């Protein structure tokens, strides 16, 4: 896990150095993530066929390398909680 963290941190620093602006959060309809390992790692939960530029593949795991990956994971968690607490009304 330590190697994956260092790769993601290097990738994140490189991405931040490439541009001074912070990229917008991707569309939640196509981008979802989940924190693991105490929140230090973020797994990509998007469609694996959608090859994101921030995707890091390690064996059968897909890690998110987006500079704002923790925010993406938090947003996904919050949206899932809201859906559980307020399920859509079926007519």
C-alpha positions in Angstrom: 0.0 0.0 0.0 2.9 2.4 0.7 4.1 2.1 -2.9 0.6 2.9 -4.2 0.4 6.0 -1.9 3.8 7.3 -3.1 2.8 6.8 -6.8 -0.5 8.6 -6.2 1.2 11.4 -4.3 3.9 11.8 -7.0 1.2 11.8 -9.7 -0.8 14.3 -7.8 2.2 16.7 -7.4 3.1 16.3 -11.1 -0.5 17.1 -12.1 -0.6 20.2 -9.8 2.8 21.4 -11.1 1.5 21.1 -14.7 -1.1 23.7 -14.1 -1.7 26.4 -11.5 -5.5 25.9 -11.6 -7.3 23.3 -9.7 -9.4 21.0 -12.0 -13.1 21.0 -11.5 -14.8 18.1 -9.9 -15.9 15.6 -12.6 -19.6 15.0 -13.3 -20.9 12.8 -10.5 -22.9 10.8 -13.0 -19.7 9.4 -14.5 -17.2 9.8 -11.7 -17.4 8.1 -8.3 -14.8 7.0 -5.7 -14.5 5.5 -2.3 -11.8 6.0 0.4 -10.0 3.0 1.8 -7.1 2.4 4.2 -8.2 5.0 6.6 -9.0 7.5 3.9 -5.4 7.6 2.5 -6.2 5.7 -0.7 -9.1 6.3 -3.1 -10.6 3.6 -5.3 -12.2 4.6 -8.5 -15.8 3.3 -8.7 -16.5 4.6 -12.2 -17.0 2.4 -15.3 -13.7 0.8 -15.9 -14.2 1.1 -19.7 -14.1 4.9 -19.2 -10.4 5.6 -19.2 -9.9 8.7 -17.1 -6.5 10.5 -17.4 -6.2 10.1 -13.6 -6.8 6.4 -13.4 -4.1 4.2 -11.9 -4.5 0.5 -12.4 -2.8 -1.9 -10.0 -3.7 -5.5 -10.8 -7.4 -5.7 -10.5 -7.8 -2.4 -8.5 -8.5 1.0 -10.0 -7.1 3.9 -8.0 -8.1 7.5 -8.4 -5.2 9.9 -8.9 -7.2 13.0 -9.5 -5.8 15.9 -7.5 -9.2 16.3 -5.8 -9.8 12.6 -5.3 -10.7 12.9 -1.6 -13.4 15.4 -2.4 -14.7 13.1 -5.1 -14.9 10.2 -2.6 -16.6 12.5 0.0 -19.1 13.7 -2.6 -19.9 10.1 -3.6 -20.3 9.1 0.1 -22.6 12.0 0.7 -24.7 11.3 -2.4 -25.1 7.7 -1.4 -26.1 8.6 2.1 -28.7 11.1 0.8 -30.1 8.5 -1.5 -30.4 6.0 1.4 -32.1 8.5 3.7 -34.3 10.0 1.0 -35.1 7.2 -1.6 -36.7 8.4 -4.8 -40.5 8.3 -4.8 -41.9 5.8 -7.2 -45.2 6.7 -8.9 
